Amino acid sequence: MLRRHSTWRDWAWAQISLLASWFLAVVPLLLFAMGLFGILMPVLWDPWVSTWDNSWYGFIRLENARSANWAAGLGVGWLLLGLWIGPHALRAQAKLARAVLGR
């Protein structure tokens, strides 16, 4: 069984798929989650800033309601980026599996 090419091909696919699929699935999910968090920032900024010193959302320092509104705008951008990149990441994972499995 260890001499068969298909055994080693499947083993390589399992190792590569484990790492690459995890990365390709987590990036869109994190962008989407951070986007939702940013959209909620106008509501959450006051308890967030009072609990944590030197609070930032992305590259925006949270100091007042205006900066929280800017964070909400950034959150919309990250949410849309997560929704846009999701299908591309899924296709990239399929291409990777096809390339490794040779099909």
PyMOL commands that set and color helices and strands:
alter all, ss='L'
color gray80, all
select helices_A, chain A and resi 5-39+41-51+65-101
alter helices_A, ss='H'
color red, helices_A
select strands_A, chain A and resi 56-57+60-61
alter strands_A, ss='S'
color yellow, strands_A
deselect
rebuild
show_as cartoon
